[in-house]
Amino acid sequence: MPSLFKRSLLPKLRSFALTADAVTILGSADEFRRCLLEKIAQATQRIYIVALYLQQDEAGQEILDALHAAKTARPTLDVVVVVDWLRAQRGLIGAGKQPGNAAWYQQETRDRDSEVPIYGVPVQTRELFGVLHLKGFVIDDCVVYSGASLNNVYLHKFDKYRFDRYHVLRNSALADSMQHLIQHGLIASKAVHRLDLPNPPTTRSLRNDIGDLRSRLKHAAYDTTAGTLPTGGLSVSPLLGVGKNNALSRVILELIACTQQQLTICTPYFNLPLPVTREINRALARGVKIDIIVGDKTANDFYIPPSEPFKVIAALPYLYEISLRRFAKRHQRMIDSGQLNLHLWREGDNTYHLKGMWVDQRYTLLTGNNLNPRAFRLDLENALLIDDPHSELMEPRRTELTEIFRNTTRIERYQQLETLVDYPAAVGKFLRRVSRVRIERLLYRIL
């Protein structure tokens, strides 16, 4: 597929060969939870869990219990959990002062005979400026990939769920590559320490080590020496990115730039970086049909009903809607023609967390990247790029997209989206204030 980029990365990506029967797409959060627990129970060699957080709730407890049970049953099993350092040491946003999940990890280690080390990775000295946003659980020769973290709502433990994408890829070389990065790129760093042991060092004491880790990660990549350059068959390439102009961000832009017919994008937070917006505009100009699926503001994980007390974080879904409305207004002619289709996802009280892209009938990008300025500059992100030149995965791909579109509504006119005057009084007051002091642009860059 031709690229409009002079320094194209796609032809240079080394990848691991796949067979169609080695890829399974799960359809729901509940199925994802059951698959994850089943894989953990059956593991014989290794379990590497990497997530933004492992939450102290019923679903989190179920995962941690399963890890300890697997370790007890097979003491030689290599079990490692990696989470964000800062996220693990604070409570839930808006819930007051709490000890965070780290206190729970430490209590679990004290109470157990088996050992499941839980490492905290500090991507920055402040959570606002970067977190561990890597995805992918390595279990023996499988990679279970999803944007989901580990708690009740992501795993649909009770009534509510947070909708995401869920893939299982059976490929030993890919699993080896992802484990190698966790072991040698993260855990080996002096900035990374166990959170399940008492008295972890303070973030302040790790400032120099954190700076060194971030510098190293900017130049890091998955080890793909066991892979090959494109051979014309079904394959997968792991991608890593942190900081400005990183490889993952460049590949995302290049995928949009090389689209010839159809581009589908999912993002939960509509706050596109300027380079992404530019490439979308160029794709529209050359006749590409584009579908963008975002969550309704009420399906945003930061949404707080107007009946509850206002918190600053509750303004975020409205900021994203404002951004979406501006985009729709600028592109109303394309919406009218059907070339651009903006879809809002909403299903009851559930929330929407999908990320990724589908390019023509060939590429599928699995990622935790939110396609926002924060993901392109601050957080440590990764992705799996599936190249399917012969459409071997066309049927499961179509099934996944059908399920995603099932609870969506197309925006016909930008006026369908609410404006500041329609918002709850507390939200409107806050947004007017930040607009007057020109903080709005800064918020879009870091949230």
C-alpha positions as CSV (number, residue, x, y, z in Angstrom):
1,M,0.0,0.0,0.0
2,P,1.6,3.3,-1.0
3,S,2.4,5.9,1.6
4,L,2.4,9.7,1.3
5,F,5.3,9.9,3.8
6,K,8.8,10.3,2.5
7,R,10.3,8.5,5.5
8,S,7.8,5.7,5.6
9,L,7.9,3.3,8.5
10,L,5.4,0.7,7.4
11,P,7.7,-1.1,4.8
12,K,10.4,-1.2,7.4
13,L,8.4,-2.8,10.2
14,R,9.6,-6.3,11.1
15,S,6.7,-8.5,12.0
16,F,5.8,-12.0,13.2
17,A,3.9,-14.3,10.8
18,L,0.4,-15.3,11.9
19,T,-2.2,-17.8,10.9
20,A,-5.8,-16.9,10.8
21,D,-6.8,-19.5,13.4
22,A,-4.2,-18.0,15.8
23,V,-6.3,-14.9,16.2
24,T,-9.5,-14.8,18.3
25,I,-11.7,-11.7,18.8
26,L,-13.8,-11.7,21.9
27,G,-17.1,-9.9,21.8
28,S,-17.7,-8.7,25.4
29,A,-16.1,-7.7,28.7
30,D,-17.7,-10.7,30.4
31,E,-16.1,-13.0,27.8
32,F,-12.8,-11.2,28.2
33,R,-12.9,-11.8,32.0
34,R,-13.7,-15.5,31.6
35,C,-11.0,-15.9,29.0
36,L,-8.4,-14.2,31.2
37,L,-9.2,-16.4,34.2
38,E,-9.2,-19.5,32.1
39,K,-5.8,-18.7,30.6
40,I,-4.3,-17.9,34.0
41,A,-5.5,-21.2,35.4
42,Q,-4.1,-23.2,32.5
43,A,-0.7,-21.4,32.4
44,T,2.4,-23.6,32.7
45,Q,5.3,-21.2,31.9
46,R,4.7,-17.5,32.4
47,I,2.1,-14.9,33.2
48,Y,3.0,-11.3,32.7
49,I,0.1,-8.9,33.5
50,V,0.6,-5.2,32.4
51,A,-2.1,-2.7,33.1
52,L,-2.7,0.9,34.2
53,Y,-4.1,-0.5,37.4
54,L,-5.2,-3.7,39.2
55,Q,-8.0,-2.4,41.4
56,Q,-9.0,-3.4,44.9
57,D,-12.5,-4.6,44.2
58,E,-14.2,-7.9,43.5
59,A,-12.9,-8.4,40.0
60,G,-9.4,-7.3,41.0
61,Q,-9.5,-9.7,43.9
62,E,-10.6,-12.5,41.5
63,I,-7.7,-11.8,39.2
64,L,-5.1,-11.7,42.1
65,D,-6.6,-14.8,43.6
66,A,-6.2,-16.6,40.3
67,L,-2.6,-15.5,40.0
68,H,-1.8,-16.8,43.4
69,A,-3.6,-20.1,42.8
70,A,-1.7,-20.6,39.6
71,K,1.6,-19.9,41.4
72,T,0.7,-22.3,44.2
73,A,-0.2,-25.0,41.8
74,R,3.0,-24.6,39.8
75,P,5.7,-23.0,41.9
76,T,8.1,-22.7,38.9
77,L,5.5,-20.5,37.0
78,D,7.0,-17.1,36.2
79,V,4.3,-14.6,37.4
80,V,4.7,-10.9,37.2
81,V,2.3,-7.9,37.5
82,V,3.2,-4.5,36.3
83,V,1.1,-1.4,37.0
84,D,1.5,2.4,36.9
85,W,3.5,3.5,40.0
86,L,1.6,6.7,40.7
87,R,-1.9,5.4,39.9
88,A,-1.4,2.6,42.4
89,Q,-0.5,4.9,45.3
90,R,-3.6,7.2,45.1
91,G,-7.3,6.6,45.7
92,L,-10.1,6.9,43.2
93,I,-10.6,10.4,41.8
94,G,-13.1,12.3,43.9
95,A,-13.3,9.7,46.6
96,G,-11.3,11.6,49.2
97,K,-8.0,10.6,50.7
98,Q,-7.3,6.8,50.3
99,P,-4.2,4.7,50.6
100,G,-4.5,3.4,47.0
101,N,-4.1,-0.1,45.7
102,A,-0.5,-0.4,46.8
103,A,-1.7,-0.9,50.4
104,W,-3.9,-3.8,49.3
105,Y,-1.0,-5.3,47.3
106,Q,1.2,-5.2,50.5
107,Q,-1.5,-6.8,52.6
108,E,-2.1,-9.6,50.1
109,T,1.7,-10.4,50.1
110,R,1.7,-10.5,53.9
111,D,-1.2,-12.9,54.0
112,R,-0.1,-15.3,51.3
113,D,2.4,-18.1,51.2
114,S,2.8,-17.7,47.4
115,E,4.6,-14.8,45.8
116,V,3.1,-12.6,43.0
117,P,5.4,-9.6,42.7
118,I,3.7,-6.4,41.6
119,Y,5.9,-3.7,40.1
120,G,5.2,0.0,39.8
121,V,6.5,1.8,36.7
122,P,6.9,5.6,37.1
123,V,6.7,7.1,33.6
124,Q,6.8,10.6,35.1
125,T,7.2,12.2,38.5
126,R,3.6,13.4,38.2
127,E,0.7,11.3,37.0
128,L,-0.7,14.4,35.1
129,F,2.3,14.3,32.8
130,G,2.5,10.6,31.8
131,V,1.4,7.1,32.9
132,L,2.1,3.5,32.0
133,H,-0.5,2.9,29.3
134,L,0.9,-0.3,27.9
135,K,-1.5,-3.1,27.1
136,G,-1.2,-6.8,26.6
137,F,-1.1,-9.8,29.0
138,V,1.5,-12.5,28.1
139,I,0.3,-15.9,29.2
140,D,2.5,-18.8,27.9
141,D,2.5,-18.3,24.1
142,C,-0.6,-16.2,24.0
143,V,-1.0,-12.4,24.1
144,V,-4.4,-11.3,25.4
145,Y,-4.7,-7.7,24.2
146,S,-7.2,-5.1,25.3
147,G,-7.4,-1.5,26.3
148,A,-9.1,-2.6,29.6
149,S,-7.6,-2.2,33.0
150,L,-8.6,-4.7,35.8
151,N,-11.6,-3.8,37.9
152,N,-15.3,-4.5,38.2
153,V,-16.5,-2.4,35.3
154,Y,-13.8,-3.3,32.8
155,L,-14.4,-7.0,33.5
156,H,-18.2,-6.7,33.8
157,K,-18.3,-8.3,37.2
158,F,-21.7,-7.0,38.1
159,D,-24.4,-5.0,36.3
160,K,-22.3,-2.4,34.5
161,Y,-19.5,-2.8,32.0
162,R,-17.0,-0.6,30.1
163,F,-16.9,-1.7,26.5
164,D,-13.5,-2.3,24.9
165,R,-11.8,-4.4,22.3
166,Y,-10.5,-7.9,23.2
167,H,-8.1,-10.0,21.1
168,V,-6.2,-13.2,21.8
169,L,-3.2,-13.9,19.6
170,R,-1.4,-17.2,19.8
171,N,2.2,-16.5,18.8
172,S,5.3,-17.4,20.8
173,A,7.6,-14.9,19.1
174,L,5.2,-12.0,19.8
175,A,4.8,-13.2,23.4
176,D,8.6,-13.5,23.8
177,S,9.1,-9.9,22.4
178,M,6.5,-8.4,24.8
179,Q,7.9,-10.2,27.8
180,H,11.4,-9.1,26.9
181,L,10.4,-5.5,27.0
182,I,8.7,-5.9,30.4
183,Q,11.7,-7.6,31.9
184,H,14.6,-5.6,30.4
185,G,13.0,-2.3,29.4
186,L,10.9,-1.8,32.6
187,I,11.6,-4.1,35.6
188,A,15.4,-3.8,35.2
189,S,15.2,-0.1,35.6
190,K,16.4,1.5,38.9
191,A,13.2,3.6,38.8
192,V,10.9,0.5,39.0
193,H,10.2,-1.0,42.4
194,R,7.8,-3.5,43.9
195,L,4.6,-2.1,45.3
196,D,3.6,-5.3,47.2
197,L,6.5,-4.9,49.6
198,P,6.4,-2.5,52.6
199,N,8.0,1.0,52.5
200,P,8.5,1.6,48.7
201,P,10.8,4.6,48.0
202,T,9.2,8.0,47.5
203,T,8.7,9.3,44.0
204,R,10.8,12.3,44.9
205,S,13.8,10.1,45.7
206,L,13.5,8.5,42.3
207,R,13.4,11.7,40.2
208,N,16.8,11.1,38.5
209,D,16.0,7.4,37.9
210,I,12.6,8.3,36.4
211,G,14.2,10.8,34.1
212,D,16.7,8.1,33.0
213,L,13.9,5.6,32.4
214,R,11.9,8.0,30.3
215,S,14.9,8.9,28.2
216,R,15.6,5.2,27.6
217,L,12.0,4.5,26.7
218,K,12.0,7.2,24.1
219,H,14.5,5.2,22.2
220,A,13.2,1.7,23.1
221,A,11.4,-0.7,20.8
222,Y,10.1,-4.2,20.9
223,D,12.7,-6.9,19.9
224,T,11.6,-8.1,16.5
225,T,14.8,-9.8,15.4
226,A,12.9,-13.1,15.3
227,G,10.5,-11.6,12.8
228,T,10.8,-10.6,9.2
229,L,10.2,-7.7,6.9
230,P,6.8,-7.7,5.1
231,T,6.5,-11.0,3.1
232,G,2.9,-10.5,1.8
233,G,1.2,-12.7,4.4
234,L,-0.8,-12.3,7.6
235,S,1.4,-10.8,10.3
236,V,1.6,-8.7,13.5
237,S,4.0,-6.0,14.5
238,P,4.3,-4.7,18.1
239,L,4.9,-1.0,18.4
240,L,6.0,1.2,21.3
241,G,5.8,5.0,21.8
242,V,6.4,7.7,24.3
243,G,7.2,11.4,23.8
244,K,7.0,13.7,20.8
245,N,7.2,12.1,17.3
246,N,7.5,8.6,18.5
247,A,7.3,5.5,16.3
248,L,3.8,4.5,17.2
249,S,2.4,8.0,16.6
250,R,4.2,8.1,13.2
251,V,2.7,4.8,12.2
252,I,-0.8,6.0,13.2
253,L,-0.4,9.0,11.0
254,E,1.1,6.9,8.2
255,L,-1.8,4.5,8.3
256,I,-4.3,7.3,7.9
257,A,-2.1,8.8,5.1
258,C,-2.0,5.5,3.1
259,T,-5.8,4.8,3.4
260,Q,-7.3,4.6,-0.1
261,Q,-10.9,3.7,0.4
262,Q,-12.2,3.2,4.0
263,L,-10.9,4.3,7.4
264,T,-12.6,3.5,10.7
265,I,-11.4,5.0,14.0
266,C,-12.5,4.4,17.6
267,T,-11.6,6.7,20.4
268,P,-13.4,7.3,23.8
269,Y,-12.2,10.9,24.2
270,F,-12.7,13.0,21.1
271,N,-9.6,15.3,21.3
272,L,-7.6,14.6,18.2
273,P,-4.0,15.8,18.0
274,L,-3.5,18.4,15.2
275,P,-1.4,16.0,13.0
276,V,-4.2,13.4,13.1
277,T,-6.8,16.0,12.2
278,R,-4.6,17.1,9.3
279,E,-4.3,13.5,8.0
280,I,-8.0,12.9,8.3
281,N,-8.7,16.1,6.3
282,R,-6.3,15.0,3.6
283,A,-7.9,11.6,3.5
284,L,-11.3,13.2,3.1
285,A,-9.9,15.5,0.3
286,R,-8.8,12.4,-1.7
287,G,-12.2,10.7,-1.4
288,V,-11.6,8.3,1.5
289,K,-14.8,7.3,3.4
290,I,-14.3,7.7,7.1
291,D,-16.2,6.4,10.1
292,I,-15.3,7.7,13.6
293,I,-17.0,6.0,16.6
294,V,-16.9,7.9,19.9
295,G,-18.7,7.5,23.2
296,D,-21.7,9.7,24.0
297,K,-20.8,12.1,26.8
298,T,-22.9,10.0,29.2
299,A,-21.0,6.9,28.2
300,N,-17.7,8.6,29.1
301,D,-16.0,7.1,32.2
302,F,-15.6,10.6,33.7
303,Y,-19.3,11.4,33.3
304,I,-21.1,12.4,36.5
305,P,-24.9,12.8,36.4
306,P,-26.1,16.4,37.0
307,S,-28.0,15.1,40.1
308,E,-24.6,14.4,41.8
309,P,-22.3,17.1,43.3
310,F,-20.1,18.7,40.6
311,K,-16.4,17.8,40.4
312,V,-13.9,19.3,38.0
313,I,-13.2,16.0,36.4
314,A,-16.9,15.8,35.4
315,A,-16.3,18.6,32.9
316,L,-14.1,16.4,30.7
317,P,-17.0,14.6,28.8
318,Y,-18.4,18.1,27.9
319,L,-15.0,19.3,26.7
320,Y,-14.8,16.3,24.4
321,E,-18.4,17.0,23.1
322,I,-17.4,20.6,22.4
323,S,-14.4,19.3,20.4
324,L,-16.6,16.9,18.5
325,R,-19.2,19.5,17.7
326,R,-16.6,21.9,16.3
327,F,-15.2,19.0,14.1
328,A,-18.7,18.1,12.9
329,K,-19.5,21.8,12.1
330,R,-16.3,22.1,10.0
331,H,-17.1,18.9,8.1
332,Q,-20.9,19.2,7.8
333,R,-20.7,19.0,4.0
334,M,-18.8,15.7,4.2
335,I,-21.4,14.4,6.8
336,D,-24.2,15.4,4.4
337,S,-22.7,13.5,1.5
338,G,-22.1,10.4,3.7
339,Q,-18.3,10.4,3.2
340,L,-17.8,11.3,6.8
341,N,-19.8,9.4,9.4
342,L,-19.6,10.3,13.1
343,H,-21.2,7.7,15.4
344,L,-22.1,8.1,19.1
345,W,-22.0,4.9,21.2
346,R,-24.5,4.6,24.1
347,E,-26.0,1.5,25.8
348,G,-27.8,2.1,29.1
349,D,-25.5,3.2,31.9
350,N,-22.5,1.4,30.5
351,T,-19.3,3.2,29.3
352,Y,-17.2,3.2,26.2
353,H,-13.5,2.7,26.0
354,L,-12.7,1.6,22.5
355,K,-9.5,2.6,20.7
356,G,-8.0,1.6,17.4
357,M,-8.2,1.8,13.6
358,W,-9.3,-0.3,10.6
359,V,-7.6,0.7,7.3
360,D,-9.1,-0.4,4.0
361,Q,-9.4,-4.2,4.0
362,R,-5.9,-4.7,5.1
363,Y,-4.6,-3.1,8.4
364,T,-6.1,-3.4,11.9
365,L,-4.5,-1.5,14.8
366,L,-5.0,-2.8,18.3
367,T,-4.0,-0.2,20.8
368,G,-4.6,1.6,24.1
369,N,-3.7,4.9,22.4
370,N,-6.6,7.3,22.8
371,L,-5.6,9.3,19.7
372,N,-5.3,12.5,21.8
373,P,-2.4,14.9,22.5
374,R,-1.7,13.1,25.8
375,A,-1.2,9.7,24.1
376,F,1.0,11.3,21.4
377,R,3.3,13.0,23.9
378,L,3.0,12.0,27.5
379,D,1.9,8.4,28.2
380,L,3.9,5.3,27.5
381,E,1.8,3.6,24.8
382,N,1.9,0.4,22.7
383,A,0.0,-1.2,19.9
384,L,-0.2,-4.3,17.7
385,L,-0.6,-3.7,14.0
386,I,-2.1,-6.6,12.1
387,D,-1.3,-6.7,8.4
388,D,-3.8,-8.8,6.5
389,P,-3.1,-8.4,2.8
390,H,-5.2,-11.3,1.7
391,S,-8.2,-10.6,3.9
392,E,-7.9,-13.8,5.9
393,L,-9.5,-12.2,9.0
394,M,-12.3,-10.5,7.1
395,E,-15.1,-12.4,8.7
396,P,-14.1,-11.9,12.4
397,R,-13.2,-8.3,11.6
398,R,-16.7,-7.7,10.2
399,T,-18.2,-9.4,13.2
400,E,-16.3,-7.1,15.6
401,L,-17.3,-4.0,13.8
402,T,-20.9,-5.0,13.6
403,E,-20.9,-5.5,17.4
404,I,-19.3,-2.1,17.9
405,F,-21.8,-0.3,15.6
406,R,-24.8,-2.0,17.2
407,N,-25.3,0.6,19.9
408,T,-24.4,3.7,17.9
409,T,-26.3,6.6,16.4
410,R,-25.0,8.6,13.5
411,I,-24.8,12.3,13.9
412,E,-26.7,13.8,11.0
413,R,-26.2,17.5,11.9
414,Y,-23.7,19.1,14.2
415,Q,-26.6,20.9,15.9
416,Q,-27.6,17.5,17.4
417,L,-24.8,18.0,19.9
418,E,-25.4,20.2,22.9
419,T,-23.7,23.5,23.5
420,L,-22.6,25.3,26.6
421,V,-26.1,26.7,27.3
422,D,-27.5,23.2,27.4
423,Y,-25.1,21.9,30.0
424,P,-25.7,21.7,33.8
425,A,-25.2,25.0,35.5
426,A,-22.0,24.0,37.4
427,V,-20.4,22.5,34.2
428,G,-21.3,25.6,32.2
429,K,-19.9,27.9,34.9
430,F,-16.6,26.0,35.0
431,L,-16.1,25.9,31.3
432,R,-16.8,29.6,30.8
433,R,-14.2,30.3,33.5
434,V,-11.5,28.2,31.9
435,S,-12.3,29.7,28.5
436,R,-11.9,33.2,29.8
437,V,-8.5,32.5,31.2
438,R,-7.4,30.5,28.2
439,I,-6.8,27.3,30.1
440,E,-9.1,25.3,27.8
441,R,-6.3,24.7,25.2
442,L,-3.9,23.4,28.0
443,L,-6.6,21.0,29.3
444,Y,-7.0,19.6,25.8
445,R,-3.3,18.9,25.7
446,I,-3.0,17.0,29.0
447,L,-6.4,15.3,29.6
